[in-house]
């Protein structure tokens, strides 16, 4: 059974203080690993898809990396508007459904 | 591109009534749509997967007679919660895939259902 574990559950950063969020996973045949951002009361917003170990993708202050067992979402010099819950999900070769982790709630203070 | 809408955004209904939620892909054709449920401070739990023109596939523990899913076109899927009870109160989110890579899912803004 696919499993996704995200850590930490919550993270508080000062503006400009870089950090990383972790997503550990087990899946039978990784088709893709996805990162989403979710604001309170809203649907998830797509950030990245990673398909194979060693792959990296960047978007503004965010950079996602992937190994065979985990993915990291690096946040460089975060701003208060980066405050949100970041969700990691995996898609295995059994279908197109996503299996989500519980998310990391990020708060960036000025 | 890849915009998914949901309607309504919020709905309050009385126990025993039914409520329909619409999910539309606005700028692409969605061959597959997914329905998720999210309880407070919890992650998204997949309820069902639907492909246009065929019956939905439900996850274990999800009652297909209670949560009716119709995917009649490549841009519209509906979820009907029948005989709603207070325990059905939740945040329902749809997603759609089909643009470019079939692996990526784009989510709607969600529908907050409150059953009184």
gemmi code that builds the backbone of each chain (N, CA, C; Angstrom):
import gemmi

chains = {
    "A": [
        ("UNK", (0.844, -1.198, 0.000), (0.000, 0.000, 0.000), (0.881, 1.251, 0.000)),
        ("UNK", (0.491, 2.209, -0.834), (1.255, 3.458, -0.923), (1.164, 4.226, 0.392)),
        ("UNK", (2.289, 4.790, 0.814), (2.290, 5.600, 2.040), (3.097, 6.870, 1.812)),
        ("UNK", (2.585, 7.960, 2.347), (3.262, 9.251, 2.238), (3.300, 9.884, 3.618)),
        ("UNK", (4.486, 10.241, 4.072), (4.656, 10.860, 5.386), (5.382, 12.179, 5.222)),
        ("UNK", (4.773, 13.241, 5.707), (5.384, 14.558, 5.600), (5.852, 15.047, 6.961)),
        ("UNK", (6.994, 15.721, 6.952), (7.510, 16.297, 8.191), (8.219, 17.614, 7.889)),
        ("UNK", (8.216, 18.549, 8.846), (7.442, 18.487, 10.082), (5.959, 18.744, 9.820)),
        ("UNK", (5.118, 18.533, 10.816), (3.692, 18.837, 10.666), (3.471, 20.333, 10.549)),
        ("UNK", (4.253, 21.076, 11.306), (4.139, 22.533, 11.283), (5.523, 23.141, 11.359)),
        ("UNK", (5.693, 24.282, 10.718), (6.985, 24.948, 10.671), (6.757, 26.446, 10.697)),
        ("UNK", (7.478, 27.084, 11.591), (7.381, 28.535, 11.697), (8.746, 29.114, 11.348)),
        ("UNK", (8.785, 30.013, 10.379), (10.037, 30.619, 9.932), (9.937, 32.134, 9.997)),
        ("UNK", (11.076, 32.742, 10.216), (11.159, 34.202, 10.062), (11.322, 34.504, 8.574)),
        ("UNK", (10.825, 35.613, 8.156), (11.006, 36.026, 6.766), (12.491, 35.998, 6.428)),
        ("UNK", (12.837, 35.340, 5.308), (14.226, 35.250, 4.889), (14.959, 34.020, 5.406)),
        ("UNK", (14.337, 33.278, 6.327), (14.980, 32.106, 6.917), (14.672, 30.871, 6.065)),
        ("UNK", (15.632, 30.390, 5.318), (15.426, 29.253, 4.416), (15.267, 27.946, 5.186)),
        ("UNK", (14.539, 27.008, 4.617), (14.338, 25.708, 5.244), (13.865, 24.695, 4.204)),
        ("UNK", (13.667, 23.446, 4.656), (13.208, 22.381, 3.762), (12.087, 21.595, 4.406)),
        ("UNK", (11.142, 21.180, 3.581), (10.062, 20.291, 4.008), (10.344, 18.912, 3.423)),
        ("UNK", (10.005, 17.880, 4.203), (10.321, 16.514, 3.774), (9.064, 15.723, 3.444)),
        ("UNK", (9.168, 14.871, 2.452), (8.091, 13.957, 2.077), (8.721, 12.588, 1.843)),
        ("UNK", (8.456, 11.660, 2.749), (8.957, 10.290, 2.584), (7.834, 9.433, 2.026)),
        ("UNK", (8.168, 8.536, 1.115), (7.101, 7.771, 0.470), (7.502, 6.329, 0.214)),
        ("UNK", (6.479, 5.481, 0.162), (6.639, 4.128, -0.377), (5.505, 3.941, -1.372)),
        ("UNK", (5.866, 3.424, -2.528), (4.859, 3.260, -3.580), (5.314, 2.135, -4.493)),
        ("UNK", (4.350, 1.425, -5.034), (4.687, 0.369, -5.985), (4.730, 0.989, -7.369)),
        ("UNK", (5.921, 1.253, -7.840), (6.071, 1.825, -9.168), (5.674, 3.281, -9.214)),
        ("UNK", (6.609, 4.160, -8.916), (6.295, 5.586, -8.880), (6.031, 6.101, -10.283)),
        ("UNK", (4.834, 6.651, -10.444), (4.511, 7.287, -11.714), (4.832, 8.776, -11.625)),
        ("UNK", (4.611, 9.344, -10.438), (4.921, 10.756, -10.246), (4.765, 11.142, -8.790)),
        ("UNK", (5.556, 12.143, -8.360), (5.404, 12.719, -7.028), (5.036, 14.182, -7.217)),
        ("UNK", (4.011, 14.612, -6.499), (3.430, 15.926, -6.727), (3.540, 16.771, -5.469)),
        ("UNK", (3.790, 18.048, -5.661), (3.716, 19.019, -4.581), (2.605, 20.023, -4.898)),
        ("UNK", (1.794, 20.285, -3.870), (0.722, 21.263, -3.979), (0.825, 22.231, -2.810)),
        ("UNK", (0.287, 23.408, -3.020), (0.135, 24.396, -1.952), (-1.364, 24.549, -1.709)),
        ("UNK", (-1.767, 24.569, -0.445), (-3.182, 24.764, -0.135), (-3.338, 25.881, 0.883)),
        ("UNK", (-4.115, 26.885, 0.527), (-4.474, 27.952, 1.453), (-5.770, 27.566, 2.161)),
        ("UNK", (-6.001, 28.100, 3.360), (-7.208, 27.713, 4.132), (-8.486, 27.918, 3.325)),
        ("UNK", (-9.337, 26.892, 3.309), (-10.623, 27.002, 2.635), (-10.546, 26.980, 1.121)),
        ("UNK", (-9.396, 26.621, 0.566), (-9.219, 26.606, -0.887), (-8.778, 25.212, -1.343)),
        ("UNK", (-8.896, 24.969, -2.642), (-8.379, 23.732, -3.195), (-6.875, 23.799, -3.371)),
        ("UNK", (-6.215, 22.654, -3.480), (-4.755, 22.643, -3.677), (-4.359, 23.288, -4.995)),
        ("UNK", (-3.246, 24.018, -4.947), (-2.696, 24.654, -6.132), (-1.460, 23.880, -6.564)),
        ("UNK", (-1.437, 23.450, -7.799), (-0.338, 22.642, -8.308), (0.970, 23.425, -8.307)),
        ("UNK", (2.037, 22.767, -7.804), (3.369, 23.371, -7.816), (4.302, 22.615, -8.760)),
        ("UNK", (4.547, 21.335, -8.454), (5.532, 20.560, -9.212), (5.095, 19.111, -9.381)),
        ("UNK", (5.599, 18.499, -10.439), (5.584, 17.054, -10.581), (7.015, 16.595, -10.805)),
        ("UNK", (7.420, 15.555, -10.074), (8.739, 14.945, -10.256), (8.516, 13.489, -10.636)),
        ("UNK", (9.266, 13.015, -11.590), (9.004, 11.680, -12.124), (10.082, 10.657, -11.795)),
        ("UNK", (11.340, 11.114, -11.623), (12.395, 10.127, -11.401), (13.445, 10.678, -10.444)),
        ("UNK", (14.115, 9.763, -9.753), (15.136, 10.134, -8.778), (16.211, 10.990, -9.446)),
        ("UNK", (16.597, 12.038, -8.733), (17.597, 12.957, -9.257), (17.006, 14.182, -9.925)),
        ("UNK", (15.721, 14.134, -10.176), (15.073, 15.258, -10.848), (14.883, 16.421, -9.877)),
        ("UNK", (15.014, 17.636, -10.379), (14.800, 18.847, -9.591), (13.964, 19.818, -10.411)),
        ("UNK", (13.108, 20.584, -9.713), (12.338, 21.627, -10.387), (12.289, 22.847, -9.491)),
        ("UNK", (12.276, 24.020, -10.120), (12.282, 25.264, -9.367), (11.174, 26.179, -9.840)),
        ("UNK", (10.676, 26.965, -8.886), (9.676, 27.985, -9.209), (9.787, 29.072, -8.150)),
        ("UNK", (10.278, 30.193, -8.560), (10.482, 31.345, -7.665), (11.331, 30.905, -6.465)),
        ("UNK", (10.807, 30.969, -5.265), (11.588, 30.647, -4.067), (11.540, 29.156, -3.713)),
        ("UNK", (10.864, 28.361, -4.505), (10.679, 26.947, -4.205), (11.509, 26.077, -5.139)),
        ("UNK", (12.055, 25.013, -4.551), (12.789, 24.030, -5.340), (12.452, 22.653, -4.805)),
        ("UNK", (12.025, 21.753, -5.679), (11.669, 20.399, -5.278), (12.702, 19.426, -5.825)),
        ("UNK", (13.064, 18.463, -4.967), (14.024, 17.433, -5.366), (13.441, 16.068, -5.041)),
        ("UNK", (13.981, 15.040, -5.700), (13.429, 13.698, -5.533), (14.538, 12.656, -5.478)),
        ("UNK", (14.408, 11.753, -4.476), (15.244, 10.554, -4.437), (14.309, 9.350, -4.513)),
        ("UNK", (14.866, 8.173, -4.376), (14.028, 6.979, -4.485), (13.121, 6.778, -3.270)),
        ("UNK", (13.397, 7.502, -2.184), (12.598, 7.302, -0.969), (11.945, 8.571, -0.462)),
        ("UNK", (12.417, 9.742, -0.904), (11.866, 10.969, -0.364), (12.006, 12.133, -1.334)),
        ("UNK", (11.259, 13.155, -1.023), (11.335, 14.397, -1.774), (11.459, 15.539, -0.774)),
        ("UNK", (12.170, 16.561, -1.199), (12.300, 17.758, -0.373), (11.751, 18.956, -1.132)),
        ("UNK", (11.100, 19.827, -0.390), (10.684, 21.112, -0.942), (11.490, 22.172, -0.194)),
        ("UNK", (12.438, 22.759, -0.907), (13.301, 23.764, -0.306), (12.689, 25.140, -0.521)),
        ("UNK", (12.640, 25.916, 0.544), (12.103, 27.273, 0.449), (13.229, 28.244, 0.790)),
        ("UNK", (13.591, 29.040, -0.188), (14.713, 29.963, -0.028), (14.189, 31.374, 0.249)),
        ("UNK", (14.684, 31.964, 1.324), (14.304, 33.326, 1.708), (12.789, 33.526, 1.637)),
        ("UNK", (12.046, 32.774, 2.431), (10.583, 32.844, 2.333), (10.027, 34.203, 2.742)),
        ("UNK", (8.838, 34.477, 2.186), (8.100, 35.693, 2.513), (6.799, 35.302, 3.196)),
        ("UNK", (6.168, 36.238, 3.905), (4.893, 35.908, 4.576), (3.846, 35.313, 3.632)),
        ("UNK", (3.854, 35.723, 2.383), (2.864, 35.182, 1.446), (3.111, 33.717, 1.084)),
        ("UNK", (4.234, 33.180, 1.507), (4.486, 31.749, 1.312), (3.810, 30.903, 2.386)),
        ("UNK", (3.217, 31.548, 3.371), (2.509, 30.822, 4.429), (1.340, 30.049, 3.820)),
        ("UNK", (1.285, 28.755, 4.080), (0.247, 27.878, 3.526), (0.542, 26.464, 4.026)),
        ("UNK", (-0.332, 25.539, 3.665), (-0.039, 24.119, 3.887), (0.490, 23.543, 2.586)),
        ("UNK", (1.599, 22.839, 2.678), (2.218, 22.234, 1.498), (1.967, 20.727, 1.538)),
        ("UNK", (1.352, 20.247, 0.488), (0.953, 18.846, 0.402), (1.823, 18.103, -0.604)),
        ("UNK", (2.177, 16.897, -0.228), (2.923, 15.994, -1.108), (2.008, 14.820, -1.435)),
        ("UNK", (2.052, 14.353, -2.661), (1.226, 13.214, -3.060), (1.997, 12.352, -4.046)),
        ("UNK", (1.722, 11.047, -4.020), (2.360, 10.141, -4.972), (1.302, 9.470, -5.829)),
        ("UNK", (1.715, 9.135, -7.004), (0.870, 8.413, -7.950), (1.636, 7.170, -8.361)),
        ("UNK", (1.059, 6.000, -8.079), (1.718, 4.749, -8.411), (1.235, 4.208, -9.734)),
        ("UNK", (1.755, 3.062, -10.080), (1.413, 2.526, -11.385), (0.100, 1.752, -11.386)),
        ("UNK", (-0.625, 1.798, -10.247), (-1.917, 1.103, -10.193), (-3.047, 1.972, -10.735)),
        ("UNK", (-2.765, 3.245, -10.972), (-3.821, 4.118, -11.487), (-3.411, 5.573, -11.398)),
        ("UNK", (-4.342, 6.466, -11.677), (-4.025, 7.891, -11.684), (-4.370, 8.601, -10.382)),
        ("UNK", (-4.946, 7.881, -9.413), (-5.316, 8.521, -8.154), (-4.080, 8.971, -7.393)),
        ("UNK", (-4.217, 10.058, -6.629), (-3.137, 10.582, -5.811), (-3.322, 10.153, -4.365)),
        ("UNK", (-2.220, 9.768, -3.733), (-2.211, 9.426, -2.312), (-1.473, 10.548, -1.588)),
        ("UNK", (-2.208, 11.282, -0.779), (-1.655, 12.486, -0.155), (-1.068, 12.225, 1.220)),
        ("UNK", (-0.044, 12.980, 1.563), (0.418, 13.078, 2.928), (-0.469, 14.053, 3.683)),
        ("UNK", (-0.199, 14.222, 4.994), (-1.040, 15.093, 5.809), (-0.658, 16.559, 5.685)),
        ("UNK", (0.471, 16.821, 5.060), (0.847, 18.197, 4.811), (1.743, 18.801, 5.876)),
        ("UNK", (2.424, 19.857, 5.502), (3.210, 20.673, 6.429), (2.620, 22.065, 6.411)),
        ("UNK", (2.221, 22.533, 7.592), (1.660, 23.872, 7.707), (2.801, 24.851, 7.954)),
        ("UNK", (3.033, 25.728, 7.002), (4.139, 26.682, 7.078), (3.621, 28.070, 7.421)),
        ("UNK", (4.236, 28.683, 8.414), (3.933, 30.072, 8.771), (5.216, 30.879, 8.687)),
        ("UNK", (5.204, 31.915, 7.873), (6.358, 32.795, 7.735), (5.996, 34.147, 8.333)),
        ("UNK", (6.742, 34.542, 9.345), (6.442, 35.799, 10.041), (7.379, 36.900, 9.573)),
        ("UNK", (6.876, 38.140, 9.541), (7.704, 39.277, 9.076), (8.877, 39.538, 10.012)),
    ],
    "B": [
        ("UNK", (-3.913, 28.479, -18.062), (-4.675, 27.286, -18.419), (-4.868, 26.363, -17.245)),
        ("UNK", (-5.552, 25.216, -17.445), (-5.806, 24.207, -16.434), (-6.606, 24.762, -15.263)),
        ("UNK", (-7.753, 25.341, -15.578), (-8.612, 25.908, -14.537), (-9.792, 24.978, -14.306)),
        ("UNK", (-10.046, 24.699, -13.037), (-11.162, 23.846, -12.636), (-12.053, 24.641, -11.690)),
        ("UNK", (-13.340, 24.634, -11.964), (-14.269, 25.365, -11.092), (-15.200, 24.382, -10.392)),
        ("UNK", (-15.724, 24.828, -9.266), (-16.721, 24.060, -8.534), (-17.870, 24.965, -8.144)),
        ("UNK", (-19.055, 24.381, -8.130), (-20.222, 25.146, -7.727), (-21.189, 24.247, -6.980)),
        ("UNK", (-21.727, 24.654, -5.836), (-21.452, 25.936, -5.185), (-20.169, 25.889, -4.367)),
        ("UNK", (-19.736, 27.030, -3.869), (-18.554, 27.058, -3.015), (-18.919, 26.691, -1.583)),
        ("UNK", (-20.157, 27.034, -1.210), (-20.646, 26.679, 0.121), (-22.100, 26.276, 0.006)),
        ("UNK", (-22.507, 25.278, 0.782), (-23.914, 24.894, 0.794), (-24.262, 24.375, 2.178)),
        ("UNK", (-25.433, 24.796, 2.623), (-25.977, 24.310, 3.896), (-27.284, 23.609, 3.570)),
        ("UNK", (-27.442, 22.396, 4.023), (-28.679, 21.679, 3.755), (-29.147, 20.978, 5.025)),
        ("UNK", (-30.408, 20.611, 5.001), (-30.987, 19.933, 6.164), (-30.769, 18.427, 6.054)),
        ("UNK", (-30.686, 17.812, 7.178), (-30.491, 16.369, 7.244), (-31.598, 15.661, 6.470)),
        ("UNK", (-31.226, 14.690, 5.638), (-32.199, 13.936, 4.859), (-32.388, 14.429, 3.445)),
        ("UNK", (-31.897, 15.619, 3.153), (-32.013, 16.151, 1.788), (-30.788, 15.789, 0.970)),
        ("UNK", (-30.871, 16.049, -0.329), (-29.752, 15.757, -1.232), (-29.160, 17.052, -1.752)),
        ("UNK", (-27.899, 17.037, -2.053), (-27.230, 18.215, -2.580), (-26.289, 17.807, -3.702)),
        ("UNK", (-26.283, 18.620, -4.759), (-25.453, 18.319, -5.924), (-24.313, 19.330, -6.027)),
        ("UNK", (-23.123, 18.832, -6.287), (-21.945, 19.687, -6.459), (-21.422, 19.477, -7.877)),
        ("UNK", (-21.154, 20.594, -8.568), (-20.647, 20.509, -9.940), (-19.161, 20.807, -9.998)),
        ("UNK", (-18.479, 20.097, -10.879), (-17.056, 20.315, -11.109), (-16.853, 20.464, -12.618)),
        ("UNK", (-16.273, 21.585, -13.014), (-16.065, 21.834, -14.438), (-14.604, 22.151, -14.748)),
        ("UNK", (-14.104, 21.561, -15.830), (-12.804, 21.973, -16.363), (-13.095, 23.049, -17.399)),
        ("UNK", (-12.535, 24.236, -17.194), (-12.939, 25.394, -17.992), (-12.164, 25.542, -19.296)),
        ("UNK", (-10.930, 25.096, -19.320), (-10.134, 25.363, -20.509), (-9.426, 24.124, -21.032)),
        ("UNK", (-9.886, 22.940, -20.629), (-9.320, 21.713, -21.175), (-10.347, 20.595, -21.028)),
        ("UNK", (-10.131, 19.544, -21.764), (-11.026, 18.398, -21.689), (-10.471, 17.398, -20.683)),
        ("UNK", (-11.282, 17.089, -19.687), (-10.848, 16.223, -18.594), (-11.312, 14.799, -18.850)),
        ("UNK", (-10.398, 13.943, -19.213), (-10.769, 12.555, -19.442), (-11.076, 11.840, -18.129)),
        ("UNK", (-10.432, 12.299, -17.076), (-10.641, 11.696, -15.760), (-10.850, 12.792, -14.734)),
        ("UNK", (-11.846, 12.576, -13.875), (-12.074, 13.499, -12.760), (-12.086, 12.710, -11.462)),
        ("UNK", (-11.657, 13.350, -10.415), (-11.543, 12.709, -9.109), (-12.310, 13.537, -8.077)),
        ("UNK", (-12.888, 12.847, -7.113), (-13.556, 13.530, -6.004), (-12.861, 13.160, -4.703)),
        ("UNK", (-12.531, 14.201, -3.944), (-11.859, 14.024, -2.664), (-12.703, 14.651, -1.561)),
        ("UNK", (-12.443, 14.204, -0.344), (-13.078, 14.792, 0.834), (-11.965, 15.164, 1.807)),
        ("UNK", (-12.125, 16.289, 2.462), (-11.101, 16.740, 3.399), (-11.756, 17.213, 4.681)),
        ("UNK", (-11.427, 16.547, 5.790), (-11.919, 16.970, 7.091), (-10.927, 17.959, 7.687)),
        ("UNK", (-11.380, 18.763, 8.657), (-10.503, 19.798, 9.230), (-9.171, 19.241, 9.698)),
        ("UNK", (-8.108, 19.926, 9.327), (-6.740, 19.587, 9.718), (-6.321, 18.209, 9.201)),
        ("UNK", (-7.033, 17.668, 8.240), (-6.676, 16.377, 7.654), (-6.301, 16.568, 6.188)),
        ("UNK", (-5.694, 15.534, 5.621), (-5.352, 15.636, 4.216), (-6.518, 15.190, 3.339)),
        ("UNK", (-6.308, 15.228, 2.046), (-7.360, 14.868, 1.116), (-7.475, 13.342, 1.035)),
        ("UNK", (-8.724, 12.869, 1.082), (-8.972, 11.434, 0.949), (-9.762, 11.210, -0.327)),
        ("UNK", (-9.241, 10.364, -1.209), (-9.920, 10.084, -2.457), (-11.211, 9.329, -2.200)),
        ("UNK", (-12.293, 9.803, -2.827), (-13.571, 9.115, -2.717), (-13.820, 8.237, -3.945)),
        ("UNK", (-13.596, 8.823, -5.114), (-13.926, 8.093, -6.335), (-13.212, 8.702, -7.526)),
        ("UNK", (-13.080, 7.867, -8.540), (-12.478, 8.271, -9.818), (-13.518, 8.077, -10.902)),
        ("UNK", (-13.684, 9.078, -11.757), (-14.662, 8.921, -12.829), (-14.047, 9.245, -14.183)),
        ("UNK", (-14.374, 8.425, -15.142), (-13.975, 8.658, -16.531), (-15.222, 8.990, -17.329)),
        ("UNK", (-15.083, 9.914, -18.245), (-16.215, 10.384, -19.024), (-16.927, 9.232, -19.694)),
        ("UNK", (-18.233, 9.167, -19.463), (-19.063, 8.172, -20.116), (-19.094, 6.806, -19.471)),
        ("UNK", (-18.381, 6.628, -18.371), (-18.424, 5.319, -17.712), (-18.695, 5.480, -16.217)),
        ("UNK", (-18.979, 4.365, -15.576), (-19.313, 4.416, -14.150), (-18.082, 4.760, -13.320)),
        ("UNK", (-18.326, 5.451, -12.220), (-17.231, 5.835, -11.340), (-16.701, 4.631, -10.565)),
        ("UNK", (-15.442, 4.705, -10.218), (-14.818, 3.688, -9.371), (-14.655, 4.279, -7.977)),
        ("UNK", (-15.256, 3.637, -6.999), (-15.266, 4.167, -5.641), (-14.175, 3.521, -4.792)),
        ("UNK", (-13.622, 4.300, -3.879), (-12.639, 3.780, -2.930), (-13.352, 2.952, -1.865)),
        ("UNK", (-12.581, 2.068, -1.279), (-13.147, 1.210, -0.237), (-13.719, 2.063, 0.883)),
        ("UNK", (-14.927, 1.711, 1.311), (-15.555, 2.433, 2.416), (-16.428, 3.592, 1.975)),
        ("UNK", (-16.423, 3.935, 0.705), (-17.263, 5.019, 0.195), (-18.520, 4.409, -0.422)),
        ("UNK", (-19.679, 4.831, 0.087), (-20.941, 4.240, -0.371), (-21.346, 4.837, -1.707)),
        ("UNK", (-21.394, 4.016, -2.720), (-21.710, 4.532, -4.054), (-23.169, 4.944, -4.192)),
        ("UNK", (-24.060, 4.379, -3.366), (-25.455, 4.780, -3.428), (-25.709, 6.095, -2.698)),
        ("UNK", (-24.772, 6.477, -1.869), (-24.917, 7.727, -1.130), (-24.241, 8.867, -1.876)),
        ("UNK", (-23.117, 8.593, -2.464), (-22.351, 9.604, -3.205), (-22.416, 9.250, -4.689)),
        ("UNK", (-23.412, 9.855, -5.365), (-23.634, 9.549, -6.772), (-22.757, 10.449, -7.641)),
        ("UNK", (-22.000, 9.830, -8.526), (-21.104, 10.589, -9.387), (-21.494, 10.367, -10.835)),
        ("UNK", (-21.598, 11.492, -11.552), (-21.906, 11.456, -12.970), (-20.854, 12.252, -13.721)),
        ("UNK", (-20.310, 11.666, -14.766), (-19.288, 12.344, -15.576), (-19.764, 12.275, -17.023)),
        ("UNK", (-20.755, 13.125, -17.307), (-21.468, 13.006, -18.580), (-20.737, 13.610, -19.761)),
        ("UNK", (-19.808, 14.526, -19.493), (-19.075, 15.150, -20.593), (-17.620, 15.318, -20.197)),
        ("UNK", (-16.800, 15.731, -21.137), (-15.373, 15.893, -20.878), (-15.050, 17.143, -20.072)),
        ("UNK", (-16.080, 17.918, -19.733), (-15.821, 19.126, -18.945), (-16.661, 19.209, -17.685)),
        ("UNK", (-17.483, 18.212, -17.416), (-18.384, 18.307, -16.271), (-18.528, 16.976, -15.547)),
        ("UNK", (-18.348, 17.029, -14.238), (-18.660, 15.899, -13.371), (-19.488, 16.427, -12.213)),
        ("UNK", (-20.433, 15.628, -11.729), (-21.237, 16.044, -10.586), (-21.177, 14.986, -9.496)),
        ("UNK", (-21.212, 15.482, -8.263), (-21.285, 14.634, -7.081), (-22.575, 14.983, -6.363)),
        ("UNK", (-23.434, 13.999, -6.176), (-24.671, 14.216, -5.431), (-24.589, 13.453, -4.118)),
        ("UNK", (-24.700, 14.188, -3.030), (-24.747, 13.571, -1.708), (-26.215, 13.344, -1.387)),
        ("UNK", (-26.622, 12.100, -1.335), (-28.033, 11.797, -1.112), (-28.309, 11.552, 0.369)),
        ("UNK", (-29.515, 11.917, 0.793), (-29.924, 11.730, 2.184), (-28.791, 12.124, 3.130)),
        ("UNK", (-28.420, 13.385, 3.026), (-27.259, 13.866, 3.774), (-27.480, 13.810, 5.279)),
        ("UNK", (-26.421, 13.525, 6.003), (-26.426, 13.519, 7.467), (-25.328, 14.449, 7.959)),
        ("UNK", (-25.412, 14.886, 9.214), (-24.381, 15.803, 9.722), (-22.952, 15.285, 9.557)),
        ("UNK", (-22.773, 13.966, 9.626), (-21.414, 13.414, 9.478), (-20.877, 13.539, 8.049)),
        ("UNK", (-21.768, 13.902, 7.099), (-21.313, 14.147, 5.724), (-20.744, 15.558, 5.559)),
        ("UNK", (-20.900, 16.379, 6.583), (-20.349, 17.736, 6.522), (-18.839, 17.662, 6.338)),
        ("UNK", (-18.362, 18.331, 5.318), (-16.941, 18.237, 4.993), (-16.632, 19.219, 3.871)),
        ("UNK", (-15.375, 19.222, 3.468), (-14.916, 20.020, 2.339), (-14.707, 19.048, 1.185)),
        ("UNK", (-15.477, 19.212, 0.114), (-15.400, 18.310, -1.028), (-14.645, 19.018, -2.164)),
        ("UNK", (-13.638, 18.342, -2.670), (-12.797, 18.940, -3.709), (-12.715, 17.992, -4.895)),
        ("UNK", (-12.864, 18.552, -6.087), (-12.695, 17.740, -7.280), (-11.369, 18.089, -7.945)),
        ("UNK", (-10.886, 17.169, -8.739), (-9.717, 17.463, -9.563), (-9.951, 16.850, -10.936)),
        ("UNK", (-9.203, 17.352, -11.895), (-9.358, 16.883, -13.260), (-8.003, 16.702, -13.900)),
        ("UNK", (-7.902, 15.713, -14.736), (-6.668, 15.520, -15.494), (-7.030, 15.254, -16.942)),
        ("UNK", (-6.080, 15.555, -17.799), (-6.341, 15.329, -19.205), (-5.633, 16.310, -20.090)),
        ("UNK", (-5.121, 17.430, -19.466), (-4.394, 18.404, -20.268), (-2.935, 18.016, -20.319)),
        ("UNK", (-2.381, 17.871, -21.491), (-0.973, 17.543, -21.624), (-0.699, 16.195, -20.975)),
        ("UNK", (0.098, 16.187, -19.916), (0.380, 14.948, -19.203), (-0.865, 14.454, -18.491)),
        ("UNK", (-1.192, 13.204, -18.664), (-2.374, 12.675, -17.996), (-2.110, 12.405, -16.534)),
        ("UNK", (-0.859, 12.603, -16.075), (-0.570, 12.324, -14.697), (-0.938, 13.488, -13.785)),
        ("UNK", (-0.929, 14.698, -14.285), (-1.130, 15.851, -13.439), (-2.612, 16.118, -13.218)),
        ("UNK", (-2.937, 16.427, -11.984), (-4.310, 16.748, -11.625), (-4.386, 18.197, -11.194)),
        ("UNK", (-5.430, 18.862, -11.660), (-5.677, 20.245, -11.289), (-6.960, 20.292, -10.472)),
        ("UNK", (-6.871, 20.998, -9.339), (-7.951, 20.959, -8.371), (-8.885, 22.156, -8.486)),
        ("UNK", (-10.149, 21.898, -8.156), (-11.100, 22.977, -8.025), (-10.937, 23.665, -6.681)),
        ("UNK", (-11.694, 24.736, -6.436), (-11.566, 25.505, -5.200), (-12.246, 24.866, -4.003)),
        ("UNK", (-13.010, 23.795, -4.235), (-13.646, 23.110, -3.120), (-15.061, 23.597, -2.836)),
        ("UNK", (-15.836, 22.739, -2.199), (-17.200, 23.049, -1.770), (-17.343, 22.674, -0.305)),
        ("UNK", (-17.711, 23.665, 0.510), (-17.908, 23.419, 1.938), (-19.356, 23.014, 2.150)),
        ("UNK", (-19.604, 21.765, 2.541), (-20.955, 21.268, 2.807), (-21.178, 21.197, 4.305)),
        ("UNK", (-22.268, 21.817, 4.731), (-22.684, 21.737, 6.134), (-24.088, 21.157, 6.170)),
        ("UNK", (-24.257, 20.062, 6.888), (-25.563, 19.421, 7.020), (-26.070, 19.662, 8.435)),
        ("UNK", (-27.237, 20.280, 8.528), (-27.760, 20.636, 9.860), (-28.848, 19.656, 10.318)),
    ],
}
model = gemmi.Model(1)
for chain_id, residues in chains.items():
    chain = gemmi.Chain(chain_id)
    for i, (resn, *xyz) in enumerate(residues, 1):
        res = gemmi.Residue()
        res.name, res.seqid = resn, gemmi.SeqId(i, " ")
        for name, pos in zip(("N", "CA", "C"), xyz):
            atom = gemmi.Atom()
            atom.name, atom.element = name, gemmi.Element(name[0])
            atom.pos, atom.b_iso = gemmi.Position(*pos), 0.0
            res.add_atom(atom)
        chain.add_residue(res)
    model.add_chain(chain)
structure = gemmi.Structure()
structure.add_model(model)
structure.setup_entities()
